[in-house]
Amino acid sequence: MSIIYALVARGSIILAEYTNSSGNFTTVTEAILGKIPPNNSKLTYVYDRYLFHYICEDGLTYMCMADDTFGRRIPFAFLQDMKERFLAQYPRERALNAVVPYGMNEFSKTIAKQM
């Protein structure tokens, strides 16, 4: 299996997301986003048989969900690439000042291509 769901958020505000599956991903990720400290970090949360990997850097969180058999190396490489693509498309200041949920959801097309 591959990456199932991915998003970019500022705090608990999801700026862009994409999935090609159905499920309660948004509910679970909102709970996880609420637990992520504001400092720069990189971690994996386990939920059921899924792993939620994230990179939090300079106020923005890049997260993906993958099956627990998929490992960690590939999802974190995916997140690093997604982070670089996002910052190439949007100035960091614009993302940090975004207040509307899904206000940058046009980036979901980029996430879809990357997945």
Backbone as XML, in Angstrom:
<?xml version="1.0"?>
<chain id="A" units="angstrom">
  <residue number="1" name="MET">
    <atom name="N" x="0.851" y="-1.184" z="0.000"/>
    <atom name="CA" x="0.000" y="0.000" z="0.000"/>
    <atom name="C" x="0.890" y="1.238" z="0.000"/>
  </residue>
  <residue number="2" name="SER">
    <atom name="N" x="0.330" y="2.378" z="-0.299"/>
    <atom name="CA" x="1.096" y="3.621" z="-0.409"/>
    <atom name="C" x="0.583" y="4.666" z="0.572"/>
  </residue>
  <residue number="3" name="ILE">
    <atom name="N" x="0.933" y="5.908" z="0.313"/>
    <atom name="CA" x="0.415" y="7.022" z="1.103"/>
    <atom name="C" x="-1.084" y="7.119" z="0.821"/>
  </residue>
  <residue number="4" name="ILE">
    <atom name="N" x="-1.880" y="7.203" z="1.874"/>
    <atom name="CA" x="-3.339" y="7.201" z="1.738"/>
    <atom name="C" x="-3.916" y="8.607" z="1.819"/>
  </residue>
  <residue number="5" name="TYR">
    <atom name="N" x="-3.302" y="9.445" z="2.629"/>
    <atom name="CA" x="-3.852" y="10.769" z="2.925"/>
    <atom name="C" x="-2.690" y="11.694" z="3.245"/>
  </residue>
  <residue number="6" name="ALA">
    <atom name="N" x="-2.787" y="12.939" z="2.821"/>
    <atom name="CA" x="-1.728" y="13.909" z="3.123"/>
    <atom name="C" x="-2.327" y="15.295" z="3.283"/>
  </residue>
  <residue number="7" name="LEU">
    <atom name="N" x="-1.660" y="16.129" z="4.080"/>
    <atom name="CA" x="-2.151" y="17.484" z="4.313"/>
    <atom name="C" x="-1.023" y="18.418" z="4.680"/>
  </residue>
  <residue number="8" name="VAL">
    <atom name="N" x="-1.334" y="19.701" z="4.557"/>
    <atom name="CA" x="-0.475" y="20.777" z="5.057"/>
    <atom name="C" x="-1.355" y="21.596" z="5.990"/>
  </residue>
  <residue number="9" name="ALA">
    <atom name="N" x="-0.836" y="21.935" z="7.172"/>
    <atom name="CA" x="-1.627" y="22.693" z="8.142"/>
    <atom name="C" x="-0.776" y="23.761" z="8.810"/>
  </residue>
  <residue number="10" name="ARG">
    <atom name="N" x="-1.471" y="24.773" z="9.306"/>
    <atom name="CA" x="-0.864" y="25.778" z="10.182"/>
    <atom name="C" x="-1.588" y="25.640" z="11.500"/>
  </residue>
  <residue number="11" name="GLY">
    <atom name="N" x="-0.907" y="25.130" z="12.508"/>
    <atom name="CA" x="-1.580" y="24.818" z="13.761"/>
    <atom name="C" x="-2.618" y="23.741" z="13.503"/>
  </residue>
  <residue number="12" name="SER">
    <atom name="N" x="-3.841" y="23.993" z="13.924"/>
    <atom name="CA" x="-4.908" y="23.018" z="13.686"/>
    <atom name="C" x="-5.727" y="23.346" z="12.439"/>
  </residue>
  <residue number="13" name="ILE">
    <atom name="N" x="-5.324" y="24.374" z="11.694"/>
    <atom name="CA" x="-6.043" y="24.757" z="10.471"/>
    <atom name="C" x="-5.445" y="24.013" z="9.282"/>
  </residue>
  <residue number="14" name="ILE">
    <atom name="N" x="-6.240" y="23.142" z="8.669"/>
    <atom name="CA" x="-5.794" y="22.417" z="7.488"/>
    <atom name="C" x="-5.858" y="23.368" z="6.301"/>
  </residue>
  <residue number="15" name="LEU">
    <atom name="N" x="-4.720" y="23.581" z="5.659"/>
    <atom name="CA" x="-4.640" y="24.497" z="4.519"/>
    <atom name="C" x="-4.919" y="23.782" z="3.206"/>
  </residue>
  <residue number="16" name="ALA">
    <atom name="N" x="-4.471" y="22.537" z="3.097"/>
    <atom name="CA" x="-4.678" y="21.739" z="1.887"/>
    <atom name="C" x="-4.585" y="20.269" z="2.271"/>
  </residue>
  <residue number="17" name="GLU">
    <atom name="N" x="-5.376" y="19.437" z="1.607"/>
    <atom name="CA" x="-5.327" y="18.005" z="1.880"/>
    <atom name="C" x="-5.733" y="17.235" z="0.639"/>
  </residue>
  <residue number="18" name="TYR">
    <atom name="N" x="-5.364" y="15.959" z="0.620"/>
    <atom name="CA" x="-5.785" y="15.091" z="-0.478"/>
    <atom name="C" x="-5.818" y="13.645" z="0.007"/>
  </residue>
  <residue number="19" name="THR">
    <atom name="N" x="-6.818" y="12.920" z="-0.445"/>
    <atom name="CA" x="-6.893" y="11.479" z="-0.245"/>
    <atom name="C" x="-7.590" y="10.873" z="-1.445"/>
  </residue>
  <residue number="20" name="ASN">
    <atom name="N" x="-7.250" y="9.648" z="-1.744"/>
    <atom name="CA" x="-7.950" y="8.935" z="-2.803"/>
    <atom name="C" x="-8.766" y="7.793" z="-2.209"/>
  </residue>
  <residue number="21" name="SER">
    <atom name="N" x="-9.002" y="7.867" z="-0.903"/>
    <atom name="CA" x="-9.767" y="6.854" z="-0.179"/>
    <atom name="C" x="-10.844" y="7.534" z="0.652"/>
  </residue>
  <residue number="22" name="SER">
    <atom name="N" x="-11.733" y="6.731" z="1.207"/>
    <atom name="CA" x="-12.743" y="7.293" z="2.104"/>
    <atom name="C" x="-12.424" y="6.847" z="3.525"/>
  </residue>
  <residue number="23" name="GLY">
    <atom name="N" x="-12.798" y="7.677" z="4.479"/>
    <atom name="CA" x="-12.541" y="7.361" z="5.873"/>
    <atom name="C" x="-12.623" y="8.604" z="6.735"/>
  </residue>
  <residue number="24" name="ASN">
    <atom name="N" x="-12.380" y="8.421" z="8.025"/>
    <atom name="CA" x="-12.471" y="9.529" z="8.980"/>
    <atom name="C" x="-11.108" y="10.187" z="9.196"/>
  </residue>
  <residue number="25" name="PHE">
    <atom name="N" x="-10.340" y="10.322" z="8.129"/>
    <atom name="CA" x="-8.979" y="10.856" z="8.220"/>
    <atom name="C" x="-8.945" y="12.254" z="8.820"/>
  </residue>
  <residue number="26" name="THR">
    <atom name="N" x="-9.852" y="13.119" z="8.388"/>
    <atom name="CA" x="-9.846" y="14.499" z="8.874"/>
    <atom name="C" x="-10.081" y="14.546" z="10.376"/>
  </residue>
  <residue number="27" name="THR">
    <atom name="N" x="-10.996" y="13.735" z="10.878"/>
    <atom name="CA" x="-11.280" y="13.704" z="12.314"/>
    <atom name="C" x="-10.047" y="13.281" z="13.102"/>
  </residue>
  <residue number="28" name="VAL">
    <atom name="N" x="-9.399" y="12.230" z="12.641"/>
    <atom name="CA" x="-8.205" y="11.731" z="13.328"/>
    <atom name="C" x="-7.073" y="12.748" z="13.239"/>
  </residue>
  <residue number="29" name="THR">
    <atom name="N" x="-6.849" y="13.316" z="12.051"/>
    <atom name="CA" x="-5.745" y="14.273" z="11.911"/>
    <atom name="C" x="-5.982" y="15.539" z="12.719"/>
  </residue>
  <residue number="30" name="GLU">
    <atom name="N" x="-7.222" y="15.980" z="12.832"/>
    <atom name="CA" x="-7.494" y="17.160" z="13.661"/>
    <atom name="C" x="-7.113" y="16.893" z="15.113"/>
  </residue>
  <residue number="31" name="ALA">
    <atom name="N" x="-7.387" y="15.680" z="15.598"/>
    <atom name="CA" x="-6.997" y="15.322" z="16.966"/>
    <atom name="C" x="-5.476" y="15.301" z="17.103"/>
  </residue>
  <residue number="32" name="ILE">
    <atom name="N" x="-4.793" y="14.748" z="16.103"/>
    <atom name="CA" x="-3.328" y="14.694" z="16.142"/>
    <atom name="C" x="-2.736" y="16.098" z="16.037"/>
  </residue>
  <residue number="33" name="LEU">
    <atom name="N" x="-3.269" y="16.920" z="15.134"/>
    <atom name="CA" x="-2.757" y="18.286" z="14.977"/>
    <atom name="C" x="-2.824" y="19.056" z="16.291"/>
  </residue>
  <residue number="34" name="GLY">
    <atom name="N" x="-3.860" y="18.798" z="17.078"/>
    <atom name="CA" x="-4.002" y="19.458" z="18.370"/>
    <atom name="C" x="-2.942" y="19.055" z="19.383"/>
  </residue>
  <residue number="35" name="LYS">
    <atom name="N" x="-2.278" y="17.925" z="19.152"/>
    <atom name="CA" x="-1.255" y="17.429" z="20.077"/>
    <atom name="C" x="0.169" y="17.798" z="19.665"/>
  </residue>
  <residue number="36" name="ILE">
    <atom name="N" x="0.343" y="18.302" z="18.452"/>
    <atom name="CA" x="1.687" y="18.590" z="17.956"/>
    <atom name="C" x="2.203" y="19.882" z="18.587"/>
  </residue>
  <residue number="37" name="PRO">
    <atom name="N" x="3.364" y="19.817" z="19.246"/>
    <atom name="CA" x="3.924" y="21.036" z="19.848"/>
    <atom name="C" x="4.365" y="22.014" z="18.760"/>
  </residue>
  <residue number="38" name="PRO">
    <atom name="N" x="4.397" y="23.313" z="19.071"/>
    <atom name="CA" x="4.726" y="24.318" z="18.056"/>
    <atom name="C" x="6.198" y="24.328" z="17.629"/>
  </residue>
  <residue number="39" name="ASN">
    <atom name="N" x="7.045" y="23.620" z="18.362"/>
    <atom name="CA" x="8.466" y="23.609" z="17.992"/>
    <atom name="C" x="8.703" y="22.667" z="16.804"/>
  </residue>
  <residue number="40" name="ASN">
    <atom name="N" x="9.835" y="22.845" z="16.150"/>
    <atom name="CA" x="10.175" y="21.994" z="15.011"/>
    <atom name="C" x="10.336" y="20.553" z="15.489"/>
  </residue>
  <residue number="41" name="SER">
    <atom name="N" x="9.629" y="19.638" z="14.825"/>
    <atom name="CA" x="9.689" y="18.235" z="15.227"/>
    <atom name="C" x="9.306" y="17.330" z="14.064"/>
  </residue>
  <residue number="42" name="LYS">
    <atom name="N" x="9.599" y="16.066" z="14.251"/>
    <atom name="CA" x="9.331" y="15.043" z="13.240"/>
    <atom name="C" x="8.964" y="13.791" z="14.027"/>
  </residue>
  <residue number="43" name="LEU">
    <atom name="N" x="7.756" y="13.249" z="13.790"/>
    <atom name="CA" x="7.290" y="12.149" z="14.629"/>
    <atom name="C" x="6.266" y="11.311" z="13.881"/>
  </residue>
  <residue number="44" name="THR">
    <atom name="N" x="5.978" y="10.134" z="14.428"/>
    <atom name="CA" x="4.953" y="9.252" z="13.883"/>
    <atom name="C" x="3.974" y="8.906" z="14.992"/>
  </residue>
  <residue number="45" name="TYR">
    <atom name="N" x="2.680" y="9.046" z="14.714"/>
    <atom name="CA" x="1.622" y="8.610" z="15.616"/>
    <atom name="C" x="1.006" y="7.342" z="15.046"/>
  </residue>
  <residue number="46" name="VAL">
    <atom name="N" x="0.670" y="6.406" z="15.931"/>
    <atom name="CA" x="0.009" y="5.173" z="15.514"/>
    <atom name="C" x="-1.472" y="5.296" z="15.844"/>
  </residue>
  <residue number="47" name="TYR">
    <atom name="N" x="-2.313" y="4.987" z="14.861"/>
    <atom name="CA" x="-3.758" y="4.969" z="15.074"/>
    <atom name="C" x="-4.301" y="3.754" z="14.345"/>
  </residue>
  <residue number="48" name="ASP">
    <atom name="N" x="-4.820" y="2.804" z="15.104"/>
    <atom name="CA" x="-5.344" y="1.564" z="14.542"/>
    <atom name="C" x="-4.216" y="0.894" z="13.758"/>
  </residue>
  <residue number="49" name="ARG">
    <atom name="N" x="-4.401" y="0.599" z="12.489"/>
    <atom name="CA" x="-3.333" y="-0.025" z="11.693"/>
    <atom name="C" x="-2.676" y="0.980" z="10.753"/>
  </residue>
  <residue number="50" name="TYR">
    <atom name="N" x="-2.820" y="2.249" z="11.082"/>
    <atom name="CA" x="-2.245" y="3.311" z="10.254"/>
    <atom name="C" x="-1.204" y="4.094" z="11.036"/>
  </residue>
  <residue number="51" name="LEU">
    <atom name="N" x="-0.259" y="4.635" z="10.297"/>
    <atom name="CA" x="0.759" y="5.499" z="10.878"/>
    <atom name="C" x="0.587" y="6.897" z="10.304"/>
  </residue>
  <residue number="52" name="PHE">
    <atom name="N" x="0.534" y="7.882" z="11.178"/>
    <atom name="CA" x="0.445" y="9.286" z="10.789"/>
    <atom name="C" x="1.817" y="9.904" z="11.029"/>
  </residue>
  <residue number="53" name="HIS">
    <atom name="N" x="2.511" y="10.199" z="9.957"/>
    <atom name="CA" x="3.852" y="10.775" z="10.015"/>
    <atom name="C" x="3.730" y="12.282" z="9.817"/>
  </residue>
  <residue number="54" name="TYR">
    <atom name="N" x="4.539" y="13.042" z="10.531"/>
    <atom name="CA" x="4.498" y="14.487" z="10.303"/>
    <atom name="C" x="5.870" y="15.115" z="10.470"/>
  </residue>
  <residue number="55" name="ILE">
    <atom name="N" x="6.018" y="16.230" z="9.774"/>
    <atom name="CA" x="7.149" y="17.137" z="9.958"/>
    <atom name="C" x="6.531" y="18.484" z="10.306"/>
  </residue>
  <residue number="56" name="CYS">
    <atom name="N" x="6.906" y="19.040" z="11.445"/>
    <atom name="CA" x="6.453" y="20.371" z="11.843"/>
    <atom name="C" x="7.683" y="21.272" z="11.795"/>
  </residue>
  <residue number="57" name="GLU">
    <atom name="N" x="7.597" y="22.305" z="10.971"/>
    <atom name="CA" x="8.755" y="23.177" z="10.788"/>
    <atom name="C" x="8.307" y="24.613" z="10.550"/>
  </residue>
  <residue number="58" name="ASP">
    <atom name="N" x="8.818" y="25.513" z="11.352"/>
    <atom name="CA" x="8.550" y="26.947" z="11.204"/>
    <atom name="C" x="7.058" y="27.266" z="11.134"/>
  </residue>
  <residue number="59" name="GLY">
    <atom name="N" x="6.273" y="26.625" z="12.007"/>
    <atom name="CA" x="4.852" y="26.932" z="12.109"/>
    <atom name="C" x="3.941" y="26.182" z="11.161"/>
  </residue>
  <residue number="60" name="LEU">
    <atom name="N" x="4.491" y="25.376" z="10.277"/>
    <atom name="CA" x="3.682" y="24.610" z="9.330"/>
    <atom name="C" x="3.886" y="23.118" z="9.579"/>
  </residue>
  <residue number="61" name="THR">
    <atom name="N" x="2.813" y="22.355" z="9.414"/>
    <atom name="CA" x="2.874" y="20.911" z="9.602"/>
    <atom name="C" x="2.540" y="20.220" z="8.296"/>
  </residue>
  <residue number="62" name="TYR">
    <atom name="N" x="3.359" y="19.263" z="7.941"/>
    <atom name="CA" x="3.172" y="18.442" z="6.745"/>
    <atom name="C" x="2.940" y="17.028" z="7.262"/>
  </residue>
  <residue number="63" name="MET">
    <atom name="N" x="1.792" y="16.442" z="6.941"/>
    <atom name="CA" x="1.426" y="15.153" z="7.517"/>
    <atom name="C" x="0.934" y="14.208" z="6.436"/>
  </residue>
  <residue number="64" name="CYS">
    <atom name="N" x="1.222" y="12.928" z="6.628"/>
    <atom name="CA" x="0.652" y="11.918" z="5.745"/>
    <atom name="C" x="0.279" y="10.693" z="6.565"/>
  </residue>
  <residue number="65" name="MET">
    <atom name="N" x="-0.628" y="9.921" z="6.011"/>
    <atom name="CA" x="-1.073" y="8.688" z="6.638"/>
    <atom name="C" x="-0.740" y="7.541" z="5.703"/>
  </residue>
  <residue number="66" name="ALA">
    <atom name="N" x="-0.186" y="6.476" z="6.261"/>
    <atom name="CA" x="0.152" y="5.295" z="5.471"/>
    <atom name="C" x="-0.175" y="4.045" z="6.281"/>
  </residue>
  <residue number="67" name="ASP">
    <atom name="N" x="-0.343" y="2.953" z="5.587"/>
    <atom name="CA" x="-0.551" y="1.662" z="6.225"/>
    <atom name="C" x="0.666" y="1.337" z="7.090"/>
  </residue>
  <residue number="68" name="ASP">
    <atom name="N" x="0.456" y="0.627" z="8.192"/>
    <atom name="CA" x="1.569" y="0.340" z="9.101"/>
    <atom name="C" x="2.635" y="-0.573" z="8.498"/>
  </residue>
  <residue number="69" name="THR">
    <atom name="N" x="2.357" y="-1.200" z="7.371"/>
    <atom name="CA" x="3.355" y="-2.053" z="6.710"/>
    <atom name="C" x="4.258" y="-1.256" z="5.768"/>
  </residue>
  <residue number="70" name="PHE">
    <atom name="N" x="3.981" y="0.023" z="5.588"/>
    <atom name="CA" x="4.695" y="0.847" z="4.612"/>
    <atom name="C" x="6.021" y="1.389" z="5.134"/>
  </residue>
  <residue number="71" name="GLY">
    <atom name="N" x="6.267" y="1.266" z="6.430"/>
    <atom name="CA" x="7.520" y="1.761" z="6.996"/>
    <atom name="C" x="7.492" y="3.257" z="7.251"/>
  </residue>
  <residue number="72" name="ARG">
    <atom name="N" x="8.679" y="3.820" z="7.524"/>
    <atom name="CA" x="8.779" y="5.249" z="7.851"/>
    <atom name="C" x="9.631" y="6.033" z="6.863"/>
  </residue>
  <residue number="73" name="ARG">
    <atom name="N" x="10.608" y="5.395" z="6.267"/>
    <atom name="CA" x="11.544" y="6.104" z="5.392"/>
    <atom name="C" x="10.837" y="6.756" z="4.208"/>
  </residue>
  <residue number="74" name="ILE">
    <atom name="N" x="10.007" y="6.010" z="3.505"/>
    <atom name="CA" x="9.324" y="6.544" z="2.316"/>
    <atom name="C" x="8.335" y="7.653" z="2.690"/>
  </residue>
  <residue number="75" name="PRO">
    <atom name="N" x="7.503" y="7.478" z="3.729"/>
    <atom name="CA" x="6.604" y="8.580" z="4.094"/>
    <atom name="C" x="7.337" y="9.873" z="4.469"/>
  </residue>
  <residue number="76" name="PHE">
    <atom name="N" x="8.462" y="9.773" z="5.178"/>
    <atom name="CA" x="9.178" y="11.000" z="5.537"/>
    <atom name="C" x="9.853" y="11.631" z="4.323"/>
  </residue>
  <residue number="77" name="ALA">
    <atom name="N" x="10.294" y="10.822" z="3.370"/>
    <atom name="CA" x="10.831" y="11.372" z="2.115"/>
    <atom name="C" x="9.713" y="12.065" z="1.340"/>
  </residue>
  <residue number="78" name="PHE">
    <atom name="N" x="8.520" y="11.469" z="1.343"/>
    <atom name="CA" x="7.339" y="12.069" z="0.715"/>
    <atom name="C" x="7.040" y="13.423" z="1.357"/>
  </residue>
  <residue number="79" name="LEU">
    <atom name="N" x="7.056" y="13.472" z="2.688"/>
    <atom name="CA" x="6.760" y="14.723" z="3.399"/>
    <atom name="C" x="7.794" y="15.802" z="3.104"/>
  </residue>
  <residue number="80" name="GLN">
    <atom name="N" x="9.046" y="15.428" z="3.046"/>
    <atom name="CA" x="10.101" y="16.399" z="2.735"/>
    <atom name="C" x="9.878" y="16.988" z="1.345"/>
  </residue>
  <residue number="81" name="ASP">
    <atom name="N" x="9.547" y="16.130" z="0.389"/>
    <atom name="CA" x="9.275" y="16.588" z="-0.975"/>
    <atom name="C" x="8.035" y="17.483" z="-1.006"/>
  </residue>
  <residue number="82" name="MET">
    <atom name="N" x="6.983" y="17.077" z="-0.275"/>
    <atom name="CA" x="5.754" y="17.872" z="-0.227"/>
    <atom name="C" x="6.040" y="19.248" z="0.379"/>
  </residue>
  <residue number="83" name="LYS">
    <atom name="N" x="6.844" y="19.285" z="1.423"/>
    <atom name="CA" x="7.215" y="20.556" z="2.066"/>
    <atom name="C" x="7.928" y="21.471" z="1.074"/>
  </residue>
  <residue number="84" name="GLU">
    <atom name="N" x="8.882" y="20.926" z="0.351"/>
    <atom name="CA" x="9.633" y="21.728" z="-0.619"/>
    <atom name="C" x="8.730" y="22.251" z="-1.735"/>
  </residue>
  <residue number="85" name="ARG">
    <atom name="N" x="7.817" y="21.418" z="-2.207"/>
    <atom name="CA" x="6.884" y="21.847" z="-3.263"/>
    <atom name="C" x="5.935" y="22.934" z="-2.751"/>
  </residue>
  <residue number="86" name="PHE">
    <atom name="N" x="5.456" y="22.762" z="-1.518"/>
    <atom name="CA" x="4.534" y="23.741" z="-0.939"/>
    <atom name="C" x="5.216" y="25.094" z="-0.800"/>
  </residue>
  <residue number="87" name="LEU">
    <atom name="N" x="6.424" y="25.096" z="-0.252"/>
    <atom name="CA" x="7.138" y="26.357" z="-0.037"/>
    <atom name="C" x="7.585" y="26.995" z="-1.347"/>
  </residue>
  <residue number="88" name="ALA">
    <atom name="N" x="7.752" y="26.199" z="-2.386"/>
    <atom name="CA" x="8.076" y="26.751" z="-3.708"/>
    <atom name="C" x="6.852" y="27.428" z="-4.325"/>
  </residue>
  <residue number="89" name="GLN">
    <atom name="N" x="5.661" y="26.942" z="-3.964"/>
    <atom name="CA" x="4.420" y="27.478" z="-4.529"/>
    <atom name="C" x="3.857" y="28.636" z="-3.703"/>
  </residue>
  <residue number="90" name="TYR">
    <atom name="N" x="4.067" y="28.594" z="-2.391"/>
    <atom name="CA" x="3.506" y="29.616" z="-1.497"/>
    <atom name="C" x="4.597" y="30.206" z="-0.612"/>
  </residue>
  <residue number="91" name="PRO">
    <atom name="N" x="4.662" y="31.521" z="-0.528"/>
    <atom name="CA" x="5.592" y="32.128" z="0.433"/>
    <atom name="C" x="5.198" y="31.712" z="1.858"/>
  </residue>
  <residue number="92" name="ARG">
    <atom name="N" x="6.187" y="31.426" z="2.677"/>
    <atom name="CA" x="5.924" y="30.990" z="4.052"/>
    <atom name="C" x="5.023" y="31.986" z="4.787"/>
  </residue>
  <residue number="93" name="GLU">
    <atom name="N" x="5.251" y="33.285" z="4.584"/>
    <atom name="CA" x="4.447" y="34.299" z="5.273"/>
    <atom name="C" x="2.968" y="34.187" z="4.914"/>
  </residue>
  <residue number="94" name="ARG">
    <atom name="N" x="2.680" y="33.891" z="3.652"/>
    <atom name="CA" x="1.278" y="33.734" z="3.238"/>
    <atom name="C" x="0.639" y="32.556" z="3.971"/>
  </residue>
  <residue number="95" name="ALA">
    <atom name="N" x="1.360" y="31.455" z="4.068"/>
    <atom name="CA" x="0.835" y="30.278" z="4.756"/>
    <atom name="C" x="0.668" y="30.538" z="6.251"/>
  </residue>
  <residue number="96" name="LEU">
    <atom name="N" x="1.614" y="31.244" z="6.841"/>
    <atom name="CA" x="1.539" y="31.522" z="8.275"/>
    <atom name="C" x="0.416" y="32.486" z="8.622"/>
  </residue>
  <residue number="97" name="ASN">
    <atom name="N" x="-0.031" y="33.277" z="7.663"/>
    <atom name="CA" x="-1.123" y="34.219" z="7.903"/>
    <atom name="C" x="-2.475" y="33.691" z="7.442"/>
  </residue>
  <residue number="98" name="ALA">
    <atom name="N" x="-2.514" y="32.493" z="6.900"/>
    <atom name="CA" x="-3.777" y="31.914" z="6.426"/>
    <atom name="C" x="-4.684" y="31.614" z="7.612"/>
  </residue>
  <residue number="99" name="VAL">
    <atom name="N" x="-5.922" y="32.040" z="7.524"/>
    <atom name="CA" x="-6.874" y="31.804" z="8.608"/>
    <atom name="C" x="-8.079" y="30.985" z="8.154"/>
  </residue>
  <residue number="100" name="VAL">
    <atom name="N" x="-8.270" y="30.863" z="6.865"/>
    <atom name="CA" x="-9.425" y="30.133" z="6.341"/>
    <atom name="C" x="-9.045" y="28.666" z="6.149"/>
  </residue>
  <residue number="101" name="PRO">
    <atom name="N" x="-9.779" y="27.741" z="6.781"/>
    <atom name="CA" x="-9.509" y="26.330" z="6.533"/>
    <atom name="C" x="-9.601" y="26.022" z="5.034"/>
  </residue>
  <residue number="102" name="TYR">
    <atom name="N" x="-8.686" y="25.241" z="4.559"/>
    <atom name="CA" x="-8.604" y="24.835" z="3.147"/>
    <atom name="C" x="-8.373" y="26.027" z="2.226"/>
  </residue>
  <residue number="103" name="GLY">
    <atom name="N" x="-7.827" y="27.096" z="2.755"/>
    <atom name="CA" x="-7.578" y="28.301" z="1.972"/>
    <atom name="C" x="-6.511" y="28.145" z="0.907"/>
  </residue>
  <residue number="104" name="MET">
    <atom name="N" x="-5.756" y="27.081" z="0.969"/>
    <atom name="CA" x="-4.723" y="26.814" z="-0.044"/>
    <atom name="C" x="-4.948" y="25.435" z="-0.654"/>
  </residue>
  <residue number="105" name="ASN">
    <atom name="N" x="-6.217" y="25.040" z="-0.738"/>
    <atom name="CA" x="-6.531" y="23.686" z="-1.177"/>
    <atom name="C" x="-6.215" y="23.435" z="-2.645"/>
  </residue>
  <residue number="106" name="GLU">
    <atom name="N" x="-5.875" y="24.492" z="-3.408"/>
    <atom name="CA" x="-5.419" y="24.249" z="-4.778"/>
    <atom name="C" x="-4.133" y="23.420" z="-4.766"/>
  </residue>
  <residue number="107" name="PHE">
    <atom name="N" x="-3.423" y="23.416" z="-3.632"/>
    <atom name="CA" x="-2.224" y="22.586" z="-3.501"/>
    <atom name="C" x="-2.578" y="21.101" z="-3.461"/>
  </residue>
  <residue number="108" name="SER">
    <atom name="N" x="-3.848" y="20.771" z="-3.230"/>
    <atom name="CA" x="-4.257" y="19.360" z="-3.209"/>
    <atom name="C" x="-3.961" y="18.674" z="-4.539"/>
  </residue>
  <residue number="109" name="LYS">
    <atom name="N" x="-3.991" y="19.440" z="-5.635"/>
    <atom name="CA" x="-3.658" y="18.868" z="-6.949"/>
    <atom name="C" x="-2.196" y="18.432" z="-6.984"/>
  </residue>
  <residue number="110" name="THR">
    <atom name="N" x="-1.334" y="19.212" z="-6.376"/>
    <atom name="CA" x="0.085" y="18.863" z="-6.307"/>
    <atom name="C" x="0.280" y="17.625" z="-5.439"/>
  </residue>
  <residue number="111" name="ILE">
    <atom name="N" x="-0.430" y="17.571" z="-4.316"/>
    <atom name="CA" x="-0.344" y="16.400" z="-3.439"/>
    <atom name="C" x="-0.803" y="15.158" z="-4.194"/>
  </residue>
  <residue number="112" name="ALA">
    <atom name="N" x="-1.899" y="15.274" z="-4.934"/>
    <atom name="CA" x="-2.435" y="14.137" z="-5.694"/>
    <atom name="C" x="-1.408" y="13.610" z="-6.692"/>
  </residue>
  <residue number="113" name="LYS">
    <atom name="N" x="-0.737" y="14.509" z="-7.394"/>
    <atom name="CA" x="0.286" y="14.088" z="-8.365"/>
    <atom name="C" x="1.460" y="13.414" z="-7.663"/>
  </residue>
  <residue number="114" name="GLN">
    <atom name="N" x="1.802" y="13.918" z="-6.493"/>
    <atom name="CA" x="2.931" y="13.382" z="-5.744"/>
    <atom name="C" x="2.635" y="11.981" z="-5.208"/>
  </residue>
  <residue number="115" name="MET">
    <atom name="N" x="1.372" y="11.723" z="-4.872"/>
    <atom name="CA" x="0.999" y="10.427" z="-4.320"/>
    <atom name="C" x="0.983" y="9.387" z="-5.419"/>
  </residue>
</chain>
